[in-house]
Amino acid sequence: MRTRTRIAIAAAGLLSMAGAGAYALTADGEVTVASVCTPPAGTPEYVAAYAPTVVIGTVGPTRFIPDAGDPSTGVQEATLTVERTLKGSQHSDLALSQSVTRTAQGTYTTAERLYQPLVTGRRYAVAVLDRTADGGRWVWGAERAPDATADERWADAVAAKATLPTATCDDTRIITATPDRR
């Protein structure tokens, strides 16, 4: 086959695929695209390895700022009084921001075991990411730390200096409704 013929066949195939995609999007169907690229956060060792700061402290007053598009989700802001720094610079207080979902009961929830919502008056081990524009920091991981056992669990996690596996992306295309074929 000649090069020009191969290019013409490839172009025709590409146009056919683009047309099918456009049909799927416009023919009363719904296509959901999801892409998540994050380092693993399933163990305290991985959470501690990724975060530049890991501390243990008690949560002060919190406030919820709802997302304009979905008021059941938003950002919880809190001040953490630091009792012990396990990794990073020493701090007495940290202004923290945490993504949460508000429940019907008025409490907050998250999807991850090691990303627990911060509750006023409770003690937590908290892994913290870099500063935000207003001087606060984002919570990367949080777990209740009611006693010395939890403190040691997180101190051991920091000391492990875990090597993070390469972050992989879960790029998927899911058709959530079949296009209406009349």
CYANA upper distance limits for C-alpha pairs under 8 A (distance plus 0.5 A):
  1 MET  CA      5 THR  CA      7.12
  1 MET  CA      6 ARG  CA      7.43
  2 ARG  CA      6 ARG  CA      6.99
  3 THR  CA      7 ILE  CA      6.73
  4 ARG  CA      8 ALA  CA      6.76
  5 THR  CA      9 ILE  CA      6.73
  6 ARG  CA     10 ALA  CA      6.61
  7 ILE  CA     11 ALA  CA      6.55
  8 ALA  CA     12 ALA  CA      6.67
  9 ILE  CA     13 GLY  CA      6.72
 10 ALA  CA     14 LEU  CA      6.67
 11 ALA  CA     15 LEU  CA      6.67
 12 ALA  CA     16 SER  CA      6.67
 13 GLY  CA     17 MET  CA      6.74
 14 LEU  CA     18 ALA  CA      6.68
 15 LEU  CA     19 GLY  CA      6.59
 16 SER  CA     20 ALA  CA      6.73
 17 MET  CA     21 GLY  CA      6.71
 18 ALA  CA     22 ALA  CA      6.66
 19 GLY  CA     23 TYR  CA      6.62
 20 ALA  CA     24 ALA  CA      6.72
 21 GLY  CA     25 LEU  CA      6.85
 22 ALA  CA     26 THR  CA      6.66
 23 TYR  CA     27 ALA  CA      6.07
 24 ALA  CA     28 ASP  CA      8.28
 24 ALA  CA     29 GLY  CA      6.49
 24 ALA  CA     30 GLU  CA      8.14
 24 ALA  CA     31 VAL  CA      8.13
 24 ALA  CA    179 PRO  CA      6.63
 25 LEU  CA     29 GLY  CA      6.41
 25 LEU  CA     30 GLU  CA      6.85
 25 LEU  CA     31 VAL  CA      7.04
 27 ALA  CA    179 PRO  CA      5.89
 27 ALA  CA    180 ASP  CA      6.68
 27 ALA  CA    181 ARG  CA      8.32
 28 ASP  CA    179 PRO  CA      5.79
 28 ASP  CA    180 ASP  CA      6.14
 29 GLY  CA    175 ILE  CA      8.22
 29 GLY  CA    176 THR  CA      8.25
 29 GLY  CA    177 ALA  CA      5.85
 29 GLY  CA    178 THR  CA      6.02
 29 GLY  CA    179 PRO  CA      4.49
 29 GLY  CA    180 ASP  CA      7.10
 30 GLU  CA    175 ILE  CA      6.74
 30 GLU  CA    176 THR  CA      6.30
 30 GLU  CA    177 ALA  CA      5.86
 30 GLU  CA    178 THR  CA      7.91
 30 GLU  CA    179 PRO  CA      7.89
 31 VAL  CA    173 ARG  CA      7.73
 31 VAL  CA    174 ILE  CA      6.51
 31 VAL  CA    175 ILE  CA      5.03
 31 VAL  CA    176 THR  CA      6.33
 31 VAL  CA    177 ALA  CA      7.74
 32 THR  CA    173 ARG  CA      6.65
 32 THR  CA    174 ILE  CA      5.74
 32 THR  CA    175 ILE  CA      6.57
 32 THR  CA    176 THR  CA      6.98
 33 VAL  CA    171 ASP  CA      8.23
 33 VAL  CA    172 THR  CA      6.53
 33 VAL  CA    173 ARG  CA      5.25
 33 VAL  CA    174 ILE  CA      6.71
 34 ALA  CA    170 ASP  CA      7.96
 34 ALA  CA    171 ASP  CA      6.46
 34 ALA  CA    172 THR  CA      6.04
 34 ALA  CA    173 ARG  CA      7.15
 35 SER  CA    169 CYS  CA      7.04
 35 SER  CA    170 ASP  CA      6.00
 35 SER  CA    171 ASP  CA      4.99
 35 SER  CA    172 THR  CA      7.02
 36 VAL  CA    169 CYS  CA      5.87
 36 VAL  CA    170 ASP  CA      5.84
 36 VAL  CA    171 ASP  CA      7.24
 37 CYS  CA    167 ALA  CA      6.93
 37 CYS  CA    168 THR  CA      6.38
 37 CYS  CA    169 CYS  CA      4.79
 37 CYS  CA    170 ASP  CA      7.18
 38 THR  CA    167 ALA  CA      6.24
 38 THR  CA    168 THR  CA      7.51
 38 THR  CA    169 CYS  CA      7.67
 39 PRO  CA     50 TYR  CA      8.20
 39 PRO  CA    164 LEU  CA      7.76
 39 PRO  CA    165 PRO  CA      8.07
 39 PRO  CA    166 THR  CA      7.74
 39 PRO  CA    167 ALA  CA      5.19
 39 PRO  CA    168 THR  CA      7.96
 40 PRO  CA     46 TYR  CA      6.85
 40 PRO  CA     47 VAL  CA      8.03
 40 PRO  CA    164 LEU  CA      7.87
 40 PRO  CA    165 PRO  CA      8.13
 40 PRO  CA    167 ALA  CA      7.50
 41 ALA  CA     46 TYR  CA      6.03
 41 ALA  CA     47 VAL  CA      5.63
 41 ALA  CA    114 LEU  CA      7.93
 41 ALA  CA    141 GLY  CA      8.40
 42 GLY  CA     46 TYR  CA      7.39
 42 GLY  CA     47 VAL  CA      7.93
 42 GLY  CA    113 ARG  CA      8.21
 42 GLY  CA    114 LEU  CA      7.51
 43 THR  CA     47 VAL  CA      6.85
 43 THR  CA    114 LEU  CA      7.94
 44 PRO  CA     48 ALA  CA      6.39
 44 PRO  CA    114 LEU  CA      7.83
 44 PRO  CA    153 ARG  CA      8.48
 44 PRO  CA    154 TRP  CA      7.09
 44 PRO  CA    157 ALA  CA      6.13
 45 GLU  CA     49 ALA  CA      6.50
 45 GLU  CA    154 TRP  CA      8.37
 45 GLU  CA    156 ASP  CA      8.50
 45 GLU  CA    157 ALA  CA      4.82
 45 GLU  CA    158 VAL  CA      6.89
 45 GLU  CA    160 ALA  CA      7.10
 45 GLU  CA    161 LYS  CA      7.62
 45 GLU  CA    162 ALA  CA      6.26
 46 TYR  CA     50 TYR  CA      6.81
 46 TYR  CA    157 ALA  CA      8.44
 46 TYR  CA    162 ALA  CA      6.65
 46 TYR  CA    163 THR  CA      8.18
 46 TYR  CA    164 LEU  CA      6.89
 47 VAL  CA     51 ALA  CA      6.81
 47 VAL  CA    127 ALA  CA      7.26
 47 VAL  CA    140 TRP  CA      7.65
 47 VAL  CA    141 GLY  CA      6.79
 48 ALA  CA     52 PRO  CA      8.26
 48 ALA  CA     53 THR  CA      8.36
 48 ALA  CA     54 VAL  CA      7.02
 48 ALA  CA    127 ALA  CA      6.74
 48 ALA  CA    154 TRP  CA      8.34
 48 ALA  CA    157 ALA  CA      6.81
 48 ALA  CA    158 VAL  CA      5.95
 48 ALA  CA    161 LYS  CA      8.33
 49 ALA  CA    158 VAL  CA      7.23
 49 ALA  CA    161 LYS  CA      6.35
 49 ALA  CA    162 ALA  CA      6.18
 49 ALA  CA    163 THR  CA      7.65
 49 ALA  CA    164 LEU  CA      7.63
 50 TYR  CA    164 LEU  CA      8.13
 51 ALA  CA    127 ALA  CA      6.12
 51 ALA  CA    128 VAL  CA      6.14
 51 ALA  CA    129 LEU  CA      6.01
 51 ALA  CA    140 TRP  CA      7.29
 52 PRO  CA     87 LYS  CA      7.38
 52 PRO  CA     88 GLY  CA      6.38
 52 PRO  CA    127 ALA  CA      8.19
 52 PRO  CA    128 VAL  CA      7.14
 52 PRO  CA    129 LEU  CA      6.69
 52 PRO  CA    130 ASP  CA      7.76
 53 THR  CA     85 THR  CA      8.39
 53 THR  CA     86 LEU  CA      8.08
 53 THR  CA     87 LYS  CA      5.55
 53 THR  CA     88 GLY  CA      5.00
 53 THR  CA     89 SER  CA      7.63
 53 THR  CA    127 ALA  CA      6.30
 53 THR  CA    128 VAL  CA      5.63
 53 THR  CA    129 LEU  CA      7.28
 54 VAL  CA     85 THR  CA      6.82
 54 VAL  CA     86 LEU  CA      5.87
 54 VAL  CA     87 LYS  CA      5.39
 54 VAL  CA     88 GLY  CA      7.20
 54 VAL  CA    125 ALA  CA      7.65
 54 VAL  CA    126 VAL  CA      6.16
 54 VAL  CA    127 ALA  CA      4.87
 54 VAL  CA    128 VAL  CA      6.62
 54 VAL  CA    158 VAL  CA      8.35
 55 VAL  CA     82 VAL  CA      7.01
 55 VAL  CA     83 GLU  CA      8.06
 55 VAL  CA     84 ARG  CA      6.22
 55 VAL  CA     85 THR  CA      4.93
 55 VAL  CA     86 LEU  CA      5.93
 55 VAL  CA     87 LYS  CA      7.35
 55 VAL  CA    125 ALA  CA      6.26
 55 VAL  CA    126 VAL  CA      5.92
 55 VAL  CA    127 ALA  CA      7.09
 56 ILE  CA     82 VAL  CA      6.40
 56 ILE  CA     83 GLU  CA      6.26
 56 ILE  CA     84 ARG  CA      5.66
 56 ILE  CA     85 THR  CA      6.94
 56 ILE  CA     86 LEU  CA      8.10
 56 ILE  CA    123 ARG  CA      7.68
 56 ILE  CA    124 TYR  CA      6.12
 56 ILE  CA    125 ALA  CA      4.85
 56 ILE  CA    126 VAL  CA      6.63
 56 ILE  CA    145 ALA  CA      7.99
 56 ILE  CA    151 ASP  CA      7.75
 57 GLY  CA     80 LEU  CA      6.47
 57 GLY  CA     81 THR  CA      5.79
 57 GLY  CA     82 VAL  CA      4.75
 57 GLY  CA     83 GLU  CA      5.39
 57 GLY  CA     84 ARG  CA      7.22
 57 GLY  CA    123 ARG  CA      5.93
 57 GLY  CA    124 TYR  CA      6.16
 57 GLY  CA    125 ALA  CA      7.19
 57 GLY  CA    126 VAL  CA      8.32
 58 THR  CA     80 LEU  CA      6.06
 58 THR  CA     81 THR  CA      5.79
 58 THR  CA     82 VAL  CA      7.23
 58 THR  CA     83 GLU  CA      8.07
 58 THR  CA    120 THR  CA      8.25
 58 THR  CA    121 GLY  CA      6.56
 58 THR  CA    122 ARG  CA      5.98
 58 THR  CA    123 ARG  CA      4.73
 58 THR  CA    124 TYR  CA      6.83
 59 VAL  CA     78 ALA  CA      7.21
 59 VAL  CA     79 THR  CA      6.46
 59 VAL  CA     80 LEU  CA      5.04
 59 VAL  CA     81 THR  CA      6.85
 59 VAL  CA    118 LEU  CA      7.25
 59 VAL  CA    119 VAL  CA      6.91
 59 VAL  CA    120 THR  CA      5.45
 59 VAL  CA    121 GLY  CA      5.80
 59 VAL  CA    122 ARG  CA      6.24
 59 VAL  CA    123 ARG  CA      6.88
 59 VAL  CA    124 TYR  CA      8.10
 60 GLY  CA     78 ALA  CA      6.81
 60 GLY  CA     79 THR  CA      5.66
 60 GLY  CA     80 LEU  CA      6.34
 60 GLY  CA     81 THR  CA      7.50
 60 GLY  CA    120 THR  CA      5.68
 60 GLY  CA    121 GLY  CA      6.51
 61 PRO  CA     78 ALA  CA      6.49
 61 PRO  CA     79 THR  CA      7.14
 61 PRO  CA    120 THR  CA      5.91
 61 PRO  CA    121 GLY  CA      8.32
 62 THR  CA     76 GLN  CA      7.11
 62 THR  CA     77 GLU  CA      5.97
 62 THR  CA     78 ALA  CA      4.87
 62 THR  CA     79 THR  CA      7.61
 62 THR  CA    119 VAL  CA      7.95
 62 THR  CA    120 THR  CA      6.85
 63 ARG  CA     76 GLN  CA      6.10
 63 ARG  CA     77 GLU  CA      5.86
 63 ARG  CA     78 ALA  CA      7.20
 64 PHE  CA     74 GLY  CA      7.42
 64 PHE  CA     75 VAL  CA      6.32
 64 PHE  CA     76 GLN  CA      4.91
 64 PHE  CA     77 GLU  CA      6.89
 65 ILE  CA     74 GLY  CA      6.12
 65 ILE  CA     75 VAL  CA      5.72
 65 ILE  CA     76 GLN  CA      6.69
 65 ILE  CA     77 GLU  CA      8.22
 66 PRO  CA     70 ASP  CA      7.76
 66 PRO  CA     71 PRO  CA      5.21
 66 PRO  CA     72 SER  CA      7.15
 66 PRO  CA     73 THR  CA      6.36
 66 PRO  CA     74 GLY  CA      4.80
 66 PRO  CA     75 VAL  CA      6.99
 67 ASP  CA     71 PRO  CA      5.57
 67 ASP  CA     72 SER  CA      7.89
 67 ASP  CA     73 THR  CA      6.18
 67 ASP  CA     74 GLY  CA      5.03
 67 ASP  CA     75 VAL  CA      7.94
 70 ASP  CA     74 GLY  CA      8.28
 72 SER  CA    101 THR  CA      6.21
 72 SER  CA    102 ARG  CA      5.48
 72 SER  CA    103 THR  CA      7.74
 73 THR  CA     99 SER  CA      8.07
 73 THR  CA    100 VAL  CA      6.41
 73 THR  CA    101 THR  CA      4.81
 73 THR  CA    102 ARG  CA      6.42
 74 GLY  CA     99 SER  CA      6.32
 74 GLY  CA    100 VAL  CA      6.24
 74 GLY  CA    101 THR  CA      6.94
 74 GLY  CA    102 ARG  CA      8.39
 75 VAL  CA     97 SER  CA      6.76
 75 VAL  CA     98 GLN  CA      5.90
 75 VAL  CA     99 SER  CA      5.12
 75 VAL  CA    100 VAL  CA      6.42
 76 GLN  CA     97 SER  CA      6.20
 76 GLN  CA     98 GLN  CA      5.65
 76 GLN  CA     99 SER  CA      6.80
 76 GLN  CA    100 VAL  CA      7.01
 77 GLU  CA     95 ALA  CA      7.79
 77 GLU  CA     96 LEU  CA      6.12
 77 GLU  CA     97 SER  CA      5.06
 77 GLU  CA     98 GLN  CA      6.94
 78 ALA  CA     95 ALA  CA      6.45
 78 ALA  CA     96 LEU  CA      5.71
 78 ALA  CA     97 SER  CA      7.05
 78 ALA  CA    118 LEU  CA      8.15
 79 THR  CA     93 ASP  CA      7.03
 79 THR  CA     94 LEU  CA      6.06
 79 THR  CA     95 ALA  CA      5.10
 79 THR  CA     96 LEU  CA      6.44
 80 LEU  CA     93 ASP  CA      5.97
 80 LEU  CA     94 LEU  CA      5.65
 80 LEU  CA     95 ALA  CA      7.03
 80 LEU  CA     96 LEU  CA      7.63
 81 THR  CA     92 SER  CA      6.47
 81 THR  CA     93 ASP  CA      5.04
 81 THR  CA     94 LEU  CA      7.18
 82 VAL  CA     91 HIS  CA      6.94
 82 VAL  CA     92 SER  CA      5.66
 82 VAL  CA     93 ASP  CA      6.08
 82 VAL  CA     94 LEU  CA      7.77
 83 GLU  CA     92 SER  CA      7.98
 85 THR  CA     89 SER  CA      7.99
 85 THR  CA     90 GLN  CA      6.60
 85 THR  CA     91 HIS  CA      8.05
 86 LEU  CA    154 TRP  CA      8.34
 86 LEU  CA    155 ALA  CA      6.61
 86 LEU  CA    158 VAL  CA      7.38
 87 LYS  CA    158 VAL  CA      7.44
 94 LEU  CA    136 GLY  CA      7.53
 94 LEU  CA    137 ARG  CA      7.89
 95 ALA  CA    135 GLY  CA      8.03
 95 ALA  CA    136 GLY  CA      5.17
 95 ALA  CA    137 ARG  CA      6.68
 96 LEU  CA    136 GLY  CA      5.98
 96 LEU  CA    137 ARG  CA      5.35
 96 LEU  CA    138 TRP  CA      6.11
 96 LEU  CA    139 VAL  CA      6.90
 97 SER  CA    136 GLY  CA      7.37
 97 SER  CA    137 ARG  CA      6.48
 97 SER  CA    138 TRP  CA      5.28
 97 SER  CA    139 VAL  CA      6.63
 98 GLN  CA    117 PRO  CA      8.13
 98 GLN  CA    138 TRP  CA      6.39
 98 GLN  CA    139 VAL  CA      5.85
 99 SER  CA    110 THR  CA      8.33
100 VAL  CA    108 TYR  CA      6.58
100 VAL  CA    109 THR  CA      6.33
100 VAL  CA    110 THR  CA      6.09
100 VAL  CA    117 PRO  CA      7.40
101 THR  CA    108 TYR  CA      5.97
101 THR  CA    109 THR  CA      5.79
101 THR  CA    110 THR  CA      6.81
102 ARG  CA    106 GLY  CA      6.57
102 ARG  CA    107 THR  CA      6.31
102 ARG  CA    108 TYR  CA      5.02
102 ARG  CA    109 THR  CA      6.90
103 THR  CA    107 THR  CA      5.92
103 THR  CA    108 TYR  CA      6.23
103 THR  CA    109 THR  CA      7.41
108 TYR  CA    117 PRO  CA      6.71
109 THR  CA    116 GLN  CA      7.70
109 THR  CA    117 PRO  CA      6.45
110 THR  CA    115 TYR  CA      7.05
110 THR  CA    116 GLN  CA      6.75
110 THR  CA    117 PRO  CA      6.97
111 ALA  CA    115 TYR  CA      7.93
112 GLU  CA    116 GLN  CA      7.52
113 ARG  CA    143 GLU  CA      8.35
114 LEU  CA    141 GLY  CA      5.98
114 LEU  CA    142 ALA  CA      6.05
114 LEU  CA    143 GLU  CA      6.05
115 TYR  CA    140 TRP  CA      7.58
115 TYR  CA    141 GLY  CA      5.05
115 TYR  CA    142 ALA  CA      5.17
115 TYR  CA    143 GLU  CA      6.98
116 GLN  CA    141 GLY  CA      7.85
116 GLN  CA    142 ALA  CA      5.75
116 GLN  CA    143 GLU  CA      6.19
116 GLN  CA    144 ARG  CA      8.04
117 PRO  CA    142 ALA  CA      7.84
118 LEU  CA    122 ARG  CA      8.11
118 LEU  CA    124 TYR  CA      8.22
118 LEU  CA    142 ALA  CA      7.95
122 ARG  CA    144 ARG  CA      7.93
122 ARG  CA    146 PRO  CA      8.18
123 ARG  CA    144 ARG  CA      6.48
123 ARG  CA    145 ALA  CA      5.86
123 ARG  CA    146 PRO  CA      6.32
124 TYR  CA    142 ALA  CA      6.82
124 TYR  CA    143 GLU  CA      5.90
124 TYR  CA    144 ARG  CA      4.82
124 TYR  CA    145 ALA  CA      5.01
124 TYR  CA    146 PRO  CA      7.72
125 ALA  CA    142 ALA  CA      6.15
125 ALA  CA    143 GLU  CA      5.88
125 ALA  CA    144 ARG  CA      6.83
125 ALA  CA    145 ALA  CA      6.21
125 ALA  CA    150 ALA  CA      8.22
125 ALA  CA    151 ASP  CA      7.72
125 ALA  CA    154 TRP  CA      7.47
126 VAL  CA    139 VAL  CA      7.34
126 VAL  CA    140 TRP  CA      8.01
126 VAL  CA    141 GLY  CA      6.15
126 VAL  CA    142 ALA  CA      4.92
126 VAL  CA    143 GLU  CA      7.16
127 ALA  CA    139 VAL  CA      6.58
127 ALA  CA    140 TRP  CA      5.79
127 ALA  CA    141 GLY  CA      5.36
127 ALA  CA    142 ALA  CA      6.81
128 VAL  CA    137 ARG  CA      6.91
128 VAL  CA    138 TRP  CA      6.26
128 VAL  CA    139 VAL  CA      5.24
128 VAL  CA    140 TRP  CA      5.79
128 VAL  CA    141 GLY  CA      7.56
129 LEU  CA    137 ARG  CA      6.47
129 LEU  CA    138 TRP  CA      5.73
129 LEU  CA    139 VAL  CA      6.74
129 LEU  CA    140 TRP  CA      6.54
130 ASP  CA    137 ARG  CA      6.32
130 ASP  CA    138 TRP  CA      7.41
131 ARG  CA    135 GLY  CA      6.15
131 ARG  CA    136 GLY  CA      6.02
131 ARG  CA    137 ARG  CA      5.12
131 ARG  CA    138 TRP  CA      7.76
132 THR  CA    136 GLY  CA      5.76
132 THR  CA    137 ARG  CA      6.03
132 THR  CA    138 TRP  CA      7.80
144 ARG  CA    150 ALA  CA      8.17
145 ALA  CA    149 THR  CA      8.40
145 ALA  CA    150 ALA  CA      5.42
145 ALA  CA    151 ASP  CA      6.89
146 PRO  CA    150 ALA  CA      7.33
147 ASP  CA    151 ASP  CA      7.22
148 ALA  CA    152 GLU  CA      6.69
149 THR  CA    153 ARG  CA      6.71
150 ALA  CA    154 TRP  CA      6.89
151 ASP  CA    155 ALA  CA      6.62
152 GLU  CA    156 ASP  CA      6.39
153 ARG  CA    157 ALA  CA      6.73
154 TRP  CA    158 VAL  CA      6.72
155 ALA  CA    159 ALA  CA      6.67
156 ASP  CA    160 ALA  CA      6.55
157 ALA  CA    161 LYS  CA      7.67
157 ALA  CA    162 ALA  CA      8.36
158 VAL  CA    162 ALA  CA      8.48
